[in-house]
Structures are given as C-alpha cells and as structure tokens.
Amino acid sequence: MQQRLKAYEEASRKDQESMMALSRAFELLQQQRPPPPPALPLEFILSEIDEPIRNQVRSVVRPMVDKLAKDVAEQIDKQDEKTYGQLWGKIALTLRVVDVVSKVTHGRTPEPYRS
C-alpha cells in the first residue's frame, strides 16, 4: 500500500508539473501578438469588387441619367414650340412676300392676301 501511495504521489507531482508547464505555455501564447492575416494583392481585391461596384453604380446612376435625358428632351420640346410660335407669324409673312415678289417678277398677278 505504501508503494501505491508513493506511485500516486509521484503521478500527482508529474501531473502538477505538466499543468504548470501547460499553464506557462498558455500564458506566453496569450501574450504573443497573433500573426497578421495573409495579405491579398491589390489587383486581386480590385478584380473582386470591380463588377459589384460597377453594377451598383449603374443601378443608381442610370435612372438619374434617364430622368435627366427625359427632362432635357421635354425642355427642348417646350422651347421649340415657343420659338416656332413666335417665329411662324414672321416667317409666314416673309413667305407671303417672297411668293408675291416671285409672281410679280415672273409676270403673274399675285392673289389678294387672306389671313
């Protein structure tokens, strides 16, 4: 029985020494800075995010550009109508005068003016 007790005490001492060594190793490991993650090349990162960013920009910018194009077209149409309305009276009169001058110079009698 004495031998067994001595064997248990020896095993306990070895276990304590192992626990202390493991404890010290664990503390040292906790004090160390973790290694930095592996660095990825910038080209790889850019190639991975390029398409998603382009798609996102397109989905946001495209409706804005379409609306701007529509607004500009409407503005041009309004301006054209205004310009046409202002100038048509003057152009019609000028065309009438040109027609009369043409008929007179070719020896024809111009028709009376009707508005």
TITI-617104 format. One record per residue: residue number from 1; residue in one letter; x, y, z of N, C-alpha, C in turn. Coordinates in nm, 3 decimals. Example, Ala and Ser with C-alpha at 12.3 -4.5 7.8 and 13.67 -1.06 7.14 Angstrom:
+-----+-----+---------+---------+---------+---------+---------+---------+---------+---------+---------+
|   n | res |     n_X |     n_Y |     n_Z |    ca_X |    ca_Y |    ca_Z |     c_X |     c_Y |     c_Z |
+-----+-----+---------+---------+---------+---------+---------+---------+---------+---------+---------+
|   1 |   A |   1.319 |  -0.569 |   0.780 |   1.230 |  -0.450 |   0.780 |   1.320 |  -0.330 |   0.780 |
|   2 |   S |   1.285 |  -0.225 |   0.708 |   1.367 |  -0.106 |   0.714 |   1.290 |   0.003 |   0.787 |
+-----+-----+---------+---------+---------+---------+---------+---------+---------+---------+---------+
! end
This chain:
+-----+-----+---------+---------+---------+---------+---------+---------+---------+---------+---------+
|   n | res |     n_X |     n_Y |     n_Z |    ca_X |    ca_Y |    ca_Z |     c_X |     c_Y |     c_Z |
+-----+-----+---------+---------+---------+---------+---------+---------+---------+---------+---------+
|   1 |   M |   0.081 |  -0.117 |   0.000 |   0.000 |   0.000 |   0.000 |   0.087 |   0.126 |   0.000 |
|   2 |   Q |   0.195 |   0.115 |   0.070 |   0.290 |   0.226 |   0.074 |   0.341 |   0.257 |  -0.067 |
|   3 |   Q |   0.366 |   0.153 |  -0.144 |   0.416 |   0.173 |  -0.281 |   0.310 |   0.238 |  -0.367 |
|   4 |   R |   0.188 |   0.196 |  -0.346 |   0.080 |   0.257 |  -0.425 |   0.067 |   0.405 |  -0.393 |
|   5 |   L |   0.072 |   0.436 |  -0.264 |   0.062 |   0.577 |  -0.224 |   0.176 |   0.656 |  -0.284 |
|   6 |   K |   0.297 |   0.599 |  -0.280 |   0.412 |   0.666 |  -0.338 |   0.394 |   0.684 |  -0.489 |
|   7 |   A |   0.336 |   0.584 |  -0.557 |   0.312 |   0.592 |  -0.702 |   0.209 |   0.701 |  -0.734 |
|   8 |   Y |   0.106 |   0.707 |  -0.650 |   0.005 |   0.812 |  -0.671 |   0.062 |   0.951 |  -0.648 |
|   9 |   E |   0.143 |   0.963 |  -0.544 |   0.207 |   1.093 |  -0.516 |   0.300 |   1.132 |  -0.630 |
|  10 |   E |   0.373 |   1.037 |  -0.683 |   0.463 |   1.065 |  -0.796 |   0.381 |   1.105 |  -0.919 |
|  11 |   A |   0.273 |   1.036 |  -0.945 |   0.187 |   1.068 |  -1.060 |   0.125 |   1.206 |  -1.041 |
|  12 |   S |   0.085 |   1.236 |  -0.918 |   0.026 |   1.367 |  -0.889 |   0.128 |   1.478 |  -0.909 |
|  13 |   R |   0.252 |   1.452 |  -0.863 |   0.358 |   1.552 |  -0.881 |   0.384 |   1.576 |  -1.030 |
|  14 |   K |   0.390 |   1.470 |  -1.110 |   0.413 |   1.484 |  -1.254 |   0.296 |   1.558 |  -1.320 |
|  15 |   D |   0.175 |   1.527 |  -1.275 |   0.057 |   1.596 |  -1.331 |   0.061 |   1.745 |  -1.300 |
|  16 |   Q |   0.102 |   1.779 |  -1.175 |   0.113 |   1.921 |  -1.137 |   0.220 |   1.991 |  -1.219 |
|  17 |   E |   0.334 |   1.923 |  -1.240 |   0.440 |   1.982 |  -1.321 |   0.391 |   2.004 |  -1.465 |
|  18 |   S |   0.320 |   1.906 |  -1.517 |   0.265 |   1.919 |  -1.653 |   0.165 |   2.035 |  -1.660 |
|  19 |   M |   0.080 |   2.045 |  -1.560 |  -0.020 |   2.153 |  -1.556 |   0.048 |   2.289 |  -1.548 |
|  20 |   M |   0.154 |   2.300 |  -1.467 |   0.225 |   2.427 |  -1.456 |   0.293 |   2.462 |  -1.588 |
|  21 |   A |   0.353 |   2.363 |  -1.653 |   0.419 |   2.387 |  -1.782 |   0.316 |   2.429 |  -1.887 |
|  22 |   L |   0.203 |   2.361 |  -1.888 |   0.096 |   2.398 |  -1.983 |   0.041 |   2.536 |  -1.952 |
|  23 |   S |   0.028 |   2.567 |  -1.825 |  -0.022 |   2.698 |  -1.783 |   0.073 |   2.809 |  -1.828 |
|  24 |   R |   0.205 |   2.787 |  -1.807 |   0.304 |   2.887 |  -1.852 |   0.302 |   2.902 |  -2.005 |
|  25 |   A |   0.293 |   2.792 |  -2.074 |   0.289 |   2.796 |  -2.221 |   0.165 |   2.871 |  -2.269 |
|  26 |   F |   0.053 |   2.848 |  -2.202 |  -0.071 |   2.917 |  -2.240 |  -0.061 |   3.067 |  -2.216 |
|  27 |   E |  -0.003 |   3.106 |  -2.103 |   0.016 |   3.248 |  -2.074 |   0.106 |   3.314 |  -2.178 |
|  28 |   L |   0.216 |   3.247 |  -2.213 |   0.305 |   3.301 |  -2.316 |   0.235 |   3.315 |  -2.450 |
|  29 |   L |   0.153 |   3.219 |  -2.482 |   0.079 |   3.223 |  -2.608 |  -0.019 |   3.339 |  -2.610 |
|  30 |   Q |  -0.084 |   3.364 |  -2.496 |  -0.178 |   3.476 |  -2.489 |  -0.107 |   3.610 |  -2.501 |
|  31 |   Q |   0.017 |   3.618 |  -2.457 |   0.091 |   3.744 |  -2.462 |   0.143 |   3.776 |  -2.602 |
|  32 |   Q |   0.158 |   3.675 |  -2.682 |   0.209 |   3.698 |  -2.817 |   0.100 |   3.760 |  -2.904 |
|  33 |   R |   0.144 |   3.845 |  -2.997 |   0.050 |   3.903 |  -3.093 |   0.017 |   3.796 |  -3.196 |
|  34 |   P |  -0.106 |   3.791 |  -3.237 |  -0.140 |   3.692 |  -3.339 |  -0.071 |   3.730 |  -3.471 |
|  35 |   P |  -0.037 |   3.632 |  -3.550 |   0.027 |   3.665 |  -3.677 |  -0.071 |   3.740 |  -3.767 |
|  36 |   P |  -0.022 |   3.832 |  -3.848 |  -0.113 |   3.906 |  -3.934 |  -0.174 |   3.813 |  -4.039 |
|  37 |   P |  -0.296 |   3.843 |  -4.081 |  -0.357 |   3.760 |  -4.183 |  -0.277 |   3.774 |  -4.312 |
|  38 |   P |  -0.284 |   3.675 |  -4.397 |  -0.209 |   3.685 |  -4.522 |  -0.261 |   3.802 |  -4.605 |
|  39 |   A |  -0.171 |   3.876 |  -4.662 |  -0.209 |   3.994 |  -4.741 |  -0.249 |   3.952 |  -4.881 |
|  40 |   L |  -0.357 |   4.013 |  -4.929 |  -0.402 |   3.986 |  -5.065 |  -0.348 |   4.097 |  -5.156 |
|  41 |   P |  -0.311 |   4.063 |  -5.277 |  -0.264 |   4.165 |  -5.370 |  -0.378 |   4.263 |  -5.404 |
|  42 |   L |  -0.342 |   4.387 |  -5.422 |  -0.440 |   4.490 |  -5.453 |  -0.515 |   4.458 |  -5.582 |
|  43 |   E |  -0.446 |   4.403 |  -5.680 |  -0.510 |   4.369 |  -5.807 |  -0.622 |   4.267 |  -5.785 |
|  44 |   F |  -0.597 |   4.171 |  -5.697 |  -0.699 |   4.069 |  -5.669 |  -0.821 |   4.133 |  -5.603 |
|  45 |   I |  -0.795 |   4.218 |  -5.506 |  -0.906 |   4.284 |  -5.435 |  -0.987 |   4.367 |  -5.534 |
|  46 |   L |  -0.920 |   4.445 |  -5.618 |  -0.990 |   4.528 |  -5.715 |  -1.068 |   4.444 |  -5.815 |
|  47 |   S |  -1.011 |   4.333 |  -5.859 |  -1.083 |   4.249 |  -5.955 |  -1.207 |   4.187 |  -5.892 |
|  48 |   E |  -1.203 |   4.162 |  -5.762 |  -1.318 |   4.103 |  -5.695 |  -1.430 |   4.202 |  -5.670 |
|  49 |   I |  -1.396 |   4.328 |  -5.646 |  -1.502 |   4.426 |  -5.614 |  -1.541 |   4.512 |  -5.733 |
|  50 |   D |  -1.468 |   4.502 |  -5.843 |  -1.493 |   4.587 |  -5.959 |  -1.635 |   4.570 |  -6.013 |
|  51 |   E |  -1.673 |   4.449 |  -6.046 |  -1.803 |   4.425 |  -6.108 |  -1.920 |   4.459 |  -6.015 |
|  52 |   P |  -1.917 |   4.418 |  -5.888 |  -2.028 |   4.457 |  -5.799 |  -2.041 |   4.609 |  -5.784 |
|  53 |   I |  -1.928 |   4.678 |  -5.778 |  -1.935 |   4.824 |  -5.765 |  -1.992 |   4.885 |  -5.893 |
|  54 |   R |  -1.946 |   4.837 |  -6.009 |  -1.999 |   4.889 |  -6.135 |  -2.150 |   4.865 |  -6.144 |
|  55 |   N |  -2.194 |   4.746 |  -6.108 |  -2.338 |   4.717 |  -6.114 |  -2.417 |   4.808 |  -6.021 |
|  56 |   Q |  -2.364 |   4.832 |  -5.903 |  -2.434 |   4.918 |  -5.808 |  -2.441 |   5.061 |  -5.859 |
|  57 |   V |  -2.329 |   5.110 |  -5.912 |  -2.327 |   5.247 |  -5.966 |  -2.425 |   5.258 |  -6.082 |
|  58 |   R |  -2.425 |   5.157 |  -6.170 |  -2.519 |   5.159 |  -6.284 |  -2.663 |   5.163 |  -6.235 |
|  59 |   S |  -2.695 |   5.082 |  -6.135 |  -2.833 |   5.077 |  -6.088 |  -2.876 |   5.207 |  -6.022 |
|  60 |   V |  -2.781 |   5.281 |  -5.969 |  -2.815 |   5.409 |  -5.905 |  -2.811 |   5.524 |  -6.006 |
|  61 |   V |  -2.708 |   5.526 |  -6.089 |  -2.687 |   5.640 |  -6.179 |  -2.778 |   5.634 |  -6.302 |
|  62 |   R |  -2.803 |   5.514 |  -6.355 |  -2.880 |   5.500 |  -6.480 |  -3.017 |   5.567 |  -6.471 |
|  63 |   P |  -3.097 |   5.543 |  -6.366 |  -3.226 |   5.612 |  -6.358 |  -3.211 |   5.764 |  -6.353 |
|  64 |   M |  -3.105 |   5.811 |  -6.289 |  -3.083 |   5.955 |  -6.282 |  -3.052 |   6.012 |  -6.421 |
|  65 |   V |  -2.969 |   5.940 |  -6.497 |  -2.934 |   5.985 |  -6.632 |  -3.056 |   5.981 |  -6.722 |
|  66 |   D |  -3.137 |   5.874 |  -6.711 |  -3.259 |   5.863 |  -6.792 |  -3.355 |   5.977 |  -6.761 |
|  67 |   K |  -3.371 |   6.009 |  -6.633 |  -3.461 |   6.119 |  -6.596 |  -3.408 |   6.252 |  -6.649 |
|  68 |   L |  -3.276 |   6.271 |  -6.639 |  -3.216 |   6.394 |  -6.690 |  -3.238 |   6.406 |  -6.841 |
|  69 |   A |  -3.217 |   6.296 |  -6.913 |  -3.237 |   6.298 |  -7.059 |  -3.382 |   6.330 |  -7.092 |
|  70 |   K |  -3.476 |   6.271 |  -7.018 |  -3.619 |   6.298 |  -7.041 |  -3.651 |   6.445 |  -7.013 |
|  71 |   D |  -3.600 |   6.496 |  -6.903 |  -3.624 |   6.637 |  -6.867 |  -3.567 |   6.732 |  -6.972 |
|  72 |   V |  -3.446 |   6.702 |  -7.020 |  -3.384 |   6.787 |  -7.121 |  -3.465 |   6.782 |  -7.251 |
|  73 |   A |  -3.509 |   6.663 |  -7.291 |  -3.589 |   6.649 |  -7.414 |  -3.720 |   6.728 |  -7.402 |
|  74 |   E |  -3.785 |   6.719 |  -7.285 |  -3.908 |   6.796 |  -7.263 |  -3.881 |   6.946 |  -7.270 |
|  75 |   Q |  -3.771 |   6.988 |  -7.209 |  -3.737 |   7.130 |  -7.211 |  -3.710 |   7.179 |  -7.354 |
|  76 |   I |  -3.640 |   7.098 |  -7.431 |  -3.612 |   7.134 |  -7.571 |  -3.741 |   7.141 |  -7.650 |
|  77 |   D |  -3.832 |   7.044 |  -7.629 |  -3.961 |   7.047 |  -7.699 |  -4.040 |   7.172 |  -7.665 |
|  78 |   K |  -4.043 |   7.208 |  -7.538 |  -4.115 |   7.330 |  -7.497 |  -4.053 |   7.454 |  -7.562 |
|  79 |   Q |  -3.920 |   7.459 |  -7.561 |  -3.851 |   7.574 |  -7.620 |  -3.875 |   7.580 |  -7.770 |
|  80 |   D |  -3.875 |   7.463 |  -7.837 |  -3.903 |   7.458 |  -7.981 |  -4.043 |   7.509 |  -8.011 |
|  81 |   E |  -4.141 |   7.466 |  -7.932 |  -4.279 |   7.512 |  -7.952 |  -4.289 |   7.663 |  -7.933 |
|  82 |   K |  -4.224 |   7.713 |  -7.833 |  -4.227 |   7.858 |  -7.806 |  -4.163 |   7.933 |  -7.922 |
|  83 |   T |  -4.045 |   7.885 |  -7.964 |  -3.975 |   7.951 |  -8.075 |  -4.057 |   7.945 |  -8.202 |
|  84 |   Y |  -4.115 |   7.829 |  -8.233 |  -4.197 |   7.812 |  -8.352 |  -4.317 |   7.906 |  -8.348 |
|  85 |   G |  -4.380 |   7.913 |  -8.231 |  -4.496 |   8.001 |  -8.217 |  -4.461 |   8.148 |  -8.238 |
|  86 |   Q |  -4.345 |   8.189 |  -8.189 |  -4.304 |   8.329 |  -8.203 |  -4.262 |   8.361 |  -8.346 |
|  87 |   L |  -4.197 |   8.265 |  -8.411 |  -4.141 |   8.294 |  -8.543 |  -4.235 |   8.264 |  -8.659 |
|  88 |   W |  -4.332 |   8.178 |  -8.638 |  -4.415 |   8.137 |  -8.751 |  -4.489 |   8.256 |  -8.813 |
|  89 |   G |  -4.541 |   8.345 |  -8.732 |  -4.611 |   8.462 |  -8.786 |  -4.519 |   8.544 |  -8.876 |
|  90 |   K |  -4.395 |   8.565 |  -8.832 |  -4.300 |   8.642 |  -8.911 |  -4.258 |   8.565 |  -9.037 |
|  91 |   I |  -4.238 |   8.435 |  -9.022 |  -4.196 |   8.354 |  -9.137 |  -4.309 |   8.346 |  -9.240 |
|  92 |   A |  -4.432 |   8.330 |  -9.192 |  -4.547 |   8.322 |  -9.284 |  -4.558 |   8.450 |  -9.366 |
|  93 |   L |  -4.542 |   8.562 |  -9.299 |  -4.550 |   8.690 |  -9.371 |  -4.435 |   8.701 |  -9.471 |
|  94 |   T |  -4.314 |   8.659 |  -9.431 |  -4.200 |   8.664 |  -9.520 |  -4.222 |   8.573 |  -9.641 |
|  95 |   L |  -4.274 |   8.454 |  -9.617 |  -4.303 |   8.363 |  -9.729 |  -4.408 |   8.421 |  -9.823 |
|  96 |   R |  -4.505 |   8.486 |  -9.767 |  -4.610 |   8.550 |  -9.849 |  -4.547 |   8.659 |  -9.937 |
|  97 |   V |  -4.458 |   8.740 |  -9.877 |  -4.391 |   8.847 |  -9.953 |  -4.305 |   8.787 | -10.063 |
|  98 |   V |  -4.230 |   8.681 | -10.030 |  -4.146 |   8.615 | -10.130 |  -4.232 |   8.561 | -10.244 |
|  99 |   D |  -4.346 |   8.503 | -10.210 |  -4.436 |   8.448 | -10.312 |  -4.489 |   8.559 | -10.403 |
| 100 |   V |  -4.527 |   8.671 | -10.344 |  -4.578 |   8.784 | -10.424 |  -4.467 |   8.837 | -10.515 |
| 101 |   V |  -4.346 |   8.855 | -10.461 |  -4.234 |   8.906 | -10.539 |  -4.203 |   8.809 | -10.653 |
| 102 |   S |  -4.209 |   8.681 | -10.625 |  -4.182 |   8.582 | -10.727 |  -4.285 |   8.588 | -10.839 |
| 103 |   K |  -4.410 |   8.601 | -10.803 |  -4.515 |   8.609 | -10.905 |  -4.503 |   8.736 | -10.988 |
| 104 |   V |  -4.472 |   8.846 | -10.922 |  -4.460 |   8.973 | -10.993 |  -4.342 |   8.968 | -11.089 |
| 105 |   T |  -4.231 |   8.912 | -11.045 |  -4.113 |   8.908 | -11.132 |  -4.130 |   8.810 | -11.247 |
| 106 |   H |  -4.221 |   8.716 | -11.234 |  -4.246 |   8.622 | -11.342 |  -4.368 |   8.662 | -11.424 |
| 107 |   G |  -4.422 |   8.776 | -11.401 |  -4.531 |   8.830 | -11.480 |  -4.667 |   8.776 | -11.444 |
| 108 |   R |  -4.685 |   8.720 | -11.329 |  -4.816 |   8.671 | -11.287 |  -4.876 |   8.769 | -11.187 |
| 109 |   T |  -5.003 |   8.764 | -11.176 |  -5.072 |   8.854 | -11.083 |  -5.084 |   8.784 | -10.949 |
| 110 |   P |  -5.039 |   8.849 | -10.843 |  -5.050 |   8.787 | -10.711 |  -5.192 |   8.782 | -10.664 |
| 111 |   E |  -5.226 |   8.682 | -10.586 |  -5.361 |   8.670 | -10.530 |  -5.372 |   8.766 | -10.412 |
| 112 |   P |  -5.493 |   8.814 | -10.388 |  -5.510 |   8.905 | -10.273 |  -5.478 |   8.831 | -10.142 |
| 113 |   Y |  -5.427 |   8.905 | -10.048 |  -5.386 |   8.849 |  -9.919 |  -5.508 |   8.812 |  -9.838 |
| 114 |   R |  -5.510 |   8.686 |  -9.787 |  -5.618 |   8.641 |  -9.697 |  -5.550 |   8.589 |  -9.570 |
| 115 |   S |  -5.597 |   8.633 |  -9.457 |  -5.536 |   8.584 |  -9.334 |  -5.619 |   8.478 |  -9.270 |
+-----+-----+---------+---------+---------+---------+---------+---------+---------+---------+---------+
! end
